[in-house]
Amino acid sequence: MEIDKIKRVVLGQASEKEREEVNVWAQEEEGRKRLLADVKSFYEGDMPGEEEIAEKVEHMWSRRRVVSRKQRTMTYLRWVGVTACVIVAMGIIFWFAERTENDNVVIADNKEVRLILPDGSAHGLSTSGERTINIPGFRVNREGTIQETERVNPELEVTGLKYNEIVVPQGSEYSLTLADGTVMRLNSDTRVRFPNTFAGKERRVFLDGEAYFEVVRDESRPFLVEFSEGIVQVLGTHFNVKARRKQNAFTTLVSGKVKVSSGKDSVVLQPGEYCEINANDHQLSVHEADLMSVLAWKNGEFVFKNASLEYVMNELASWYDMEVVYASADLKNVKVHIYMNRTQTLEEALEIMSKMGNITYQVQGRKVIVKKR
């Protein structure tokens, strides 16, 4: 189920058919009901004040204090429950940026998404629809979305595959439809390698960055996403993978089932769960996912719930192509709760951060220095 469709239903912008589809979808699994409830918590009514926001957030977190079938998840949820109480006691400041009607993606410094073919030739992919691009084996629509025109070839040997690469710069997003109909939605600062045709008994792509996958089901040919810390294997489902080199990797399942492997260890996720792979020892841990936050980028938004300032600034740095420096190390651990549209300019985003009261910033070229006010 598309998060955009869910949002339209909550905002009262959906058709009767879409409302029925979302309601039926939500009733099938408990995790889907929680997601729908979270979306409603964010989008219903007028913009709340700080006290109301705190109450809503506490209510969201409290729903996660449930007994899990996995002891490791129980430990995590107990920690979340304690943290939620501490948030209110410490007076953490929440800030919601004004939502806008503009859903266009901001392209930083006019950087283009590039398609690199097996022969090494690079092709810029415009998202403006202002020009036509002729790339052998692909077609490009007016929105800049590319789609392979070659069909799956089960007779071709895997060793003979040739790989293309999509490079998405900071401040951009891109969508790619593979030959089997699988859709990859690529986030900012992402590279993905994929064959010019699928062959053999599997469909495999290589990821460095973040992507949302809508995999077409094929029980005879599993779909694999390989990254530096592990592999995700599916038959057909929707899921998000965030896997940047030398950082912990995260696989979040929206529907269906996926198997996450790293070394000799593996886990099977259920909808509404995510698996974290530690970049140092490759250990796997499974937790309940906050789908609203995980999928926010795909909906053109930033959503951070009780996130550290360091994590938030890292995400902003990936989008706005900036370097972050902290005047003092303790600033990295400041907890914030932020919602804002990704169409905000860098200046607007930084101004939102400064609304916390004890935070200020200084811009020096591409460098942003974060200080206590």
N, C-alpha and C positions, 0 to 999 in steps of 0.2 A: 504494500500500500504506500503510495506516494505521500510524503510529509506535506507537500503542497496541497494535495487534495484534502487532507485532514485539516489544514489551516483554513482552507476555504469554507469547510463545513462549520468550523467553530466561529468564523467571522460572519457567517450567514451569507456567503457569496457563492455557495455551491448549488448545483441543480438538485432536484428531488432524487434523481438517480444516484448522484454522488453521495448524498446524505444517507441513502439506503445502503449503498456499498460500504461506507465507513461504519455504519452501525452494525451491520452483519459481520464485518471484519473484526470489530472491537469485541464482539461477544464470543468470538471463537477461542480467545486465549486471555488469561489474566493479565499478562504483560502488556497486551494491547490496550486493555481497559485503563491501565495505569498511564500509558502514553497519552491516550485521549484526555484523561483527567488533567495531566500536566499541561497539555496544550491549552485546555480551557482555562486553567489557572492563570496562564500568561495573557490570553487574548480577550477574555470576557470583561465587560464593563469598562469604566473610565480608568485613566492612569491612577494607580493607588498612591497613597502617601507612604512614608517610611514605616509607620506602625503597621499598616495593612499589609505592606510587602513582607515585613518580618513574620506576620502571622501566616501569610500564604506560604512562604518558604518553609516555615516550621511545619506546616501541615503537609507539604510535599515530602519533607524529609521523614516525618513521622510515619508515613505510609510505607517507608522502606525498612522500618524496624519490625521485621517479621521473621518468623522462624524459617530458616532455609534448610533444604535437604542436604546442603553441603556445609560442613563445619567451618571451612575457610571463609565462606560467604557470611556465616553468622558472625564471625569475629569482625569482619569488615563493617557489617551493618550496625553492630553495637558501637563501634567507633563513630560511625556517622551519627547515630542517635545522640551520643554524648556531645559531639561537635555542634549539632544543631542547637542544643541548649546553651552551650557556651557562647554561640554567636550572639544571641539576644543579650546575655549577661554582659558581654564585652562591648556591646554597642557598635558592632560592625555596621558600617554605612552601606546602604544599598543604593544603586543608581540605575534607573531605567531611561535609556535615551529615547527620544521621541521617534516613533515608527513613522516611516514615510511611505508614499505610494510608489516610489521609484524602485523598481526591482532590477535595474540594469547593473551589470558588474562593472566596477571601476578598474580600468586597466592602468597599472602604474607605469608612468614614464613611456607610454606608447609601446611597451614591450609586446611582441607578438608571440603567440603560441606557435611552436615549430613542429613540423613533422619531418623526421629524418628517415630516409629510405635506406634499404640495405646497401645501396651503392654509395652511401655517404652524402647524397644530395639533400639539402635542407630546404623546406618549403614553409614560408610564413602563412599562417592561417588567420585571416581576418575575422573578427566577430561582428563587424559592422554591416556586412552584407553589401558593401560598396563595390566589390569586385568579384569576378569569377576566377576560380582557381582550377586549373587542369592538372590533376595528378594521376598518373596511370594506376589503375586498380582501386581508385577511390572516387567518391563524388562528394562535393561540398555544397550544402544548402545555403540559403541566404542568411541564416543565423550563424554560419560559420561551423556548424556541426559536420564532421566528416563521417562517412560510412564506407566500409569496405564493400567492394562489388564482387570480389571473388568468393566462391562458395567453399564450404568445407570439403576437403579432399582426403578421405580416409585411406586412399591408396598411397599417398606420398609418405616417404620415410621421414620420421622425426628428425633424423640426422641431417636431412636436406632442407630443413626449414630456414627461411630467411626472416630476420626480425626487423620490424620498423620500430621507431621510438617517437613518442609524443613528449615534448618538453613544455611544461606550463610554468611560466615565470611567476615571480611574486606579484600579487595584485591581480591575478587572472584566474579564470576557471575554464574548463572545457569539457565537452561531452563527446564520446566516441562510441559508435555502434559497430561491433565486430561482425564478422561474416556470419556467425551463427545466430545473430540477433541480440546477443548480450550487450547491455549498455554499461559503459564505464563513465561515471561523472568524476572528473579529476579536479581536485582542490588546488589552491595556490601552491607554488614551489614544489611541483610534483613531476616525476619522470616515470613513464611506463613503457615497457618493451612488449611487443606482441607480434606474432608471426603473420606473414602476409596471407597465410591460409592455415587452418588447423589440420593436423594429421595424426595418425596413430590412434591410440586409445585414450587420449587425454586432450584437454584444452588448457594451455598454460600461458600465463603472462607474468611479467616481472615488474615489481612496484618499488619505487623509492619516493615516499611522500604520503599523500592521503587520497583515497578514492572510495566512491560508493558504487557498489556493483549490483546490477539487476541481471542475474544469470538465467539464461534460458535453460530449462530443464532438459537434460539428456542423460538418462540412466546408464547408457553404455559408454559415455565419454565424460568423466568428471572434469569439472573446471577447477584449476589450481591457480592461486595467487602466491607467487614466491617473492620473498623479501629477505633482507639480510639476516633477520633473527628467526625466520621460520617459514611455514607454508600453511595456507588455508585451502582446504579441499571441500568442494560442494558439488551437488548434482544440479541444483537449480534453486535459487533463493535470493533474498535481498540482504546485504550486509555492508558494513563500513570497515575499512582497514586504514589505520594510521601507522605507518612504518617508515621512519626516517633513520638513516644510518647513525649508529652509536647512541640511539635513544630507545627507550622502552617502546615496544610495539603493542598496538591495541586492535583487536578484532571485535566488533560489536554486531550482534545478530538482530535483525529486525523481524524476519520471518523464516520459516523452514528450519534446517539444521546445517551446521558447518562443523568440520573437524579442523582443529588448530594443532599443528605439530611444530616442535622445536627439538632437534636432536632425536632422542629415543622416546621422549615424552609427548603425549597428545591428550586433548580433551575434546568432548563434543558439546557444543553450546546449544542452549535452548533459547527461543525468542526472548529478548529483553535482557540477555546476559552479555558480558564482554570478557574476553580473555586478555590478560596482560602478560607479555613476555619480557622478562628482565633482561636488559641489554648486557649485563655483566655475567650472570651465571645461567641465563636462558631458562630459568625456572618459570613455570606457568602458574597463574592464579586466576580464578574465575570470580566475578562479582556481578551484582545486579547493575544494569546499565541505566543511566539517565539519558534516555533516547532524545529528549528535547535538547539537551546540551550537545550531545554527540552529533546530531544531524543538523544543528543550527546552520553550519556553514553551507550546507546544501540548499538551505532555504534563504540564503543571502543575509544571515544574521550571525551575531556573536552572542552566545548565551553562556555565562559563567556563574555557577552556583558554588559559593564558598570556595572559590579557587584562589590559589596563592597569586600574589602580584607578579611573581616571576613567571608562572605559567601563562597568565594573561598577556604579559608583555611579550613573551616568546611567540604566542599566537599572532599578536598584532605585528610583530617584527616580520613574520613570515608573509603577512598580507601586504604590509606597507613598505617592505624592503628597507628596513632600518636596523641599526645596531643599538642595543640597549646597554647602558652603563648605570650602575647603582652607586649612589654616594655613600651608602652604608649597606652592609650585607643583610642586616635585619629587615630591610625593606622588602626583600624577596619573599618573606614569609607572611606579609600582611594579607589577610583574607578579604576578598571582595566578592560582591554579587552584582553582576553587570549584564544588562541586555542592551544591545544597540545594533543598528542596521550596518551591514558591511559597505553600504554606499557612503558612509561618513568619510570625510577627508581625514588625513592624518592629524591635522590641527584640531578638528572637531573631536576625534577619538581621544587625543591627549587631553583636551579640555574636559572631557567626560571623566577621565581618570583623576584629574586634579580636583574634581568635585568631592573627593573623599575628605578633603579638609586638611589633612596632614601631609598631602603629597603635592609636589610641584615638579616642574620639568624644565629643561633647557635644551633647545635644539641647536646642534652644531653640524650643519651639513646633513649627512645621513645618520649621524649619531644623536641619540636621545639620552640625556642624563636625567635620571630620576632622583629626586631629593625629598627630604622631609621639609614640610612647609615651615 
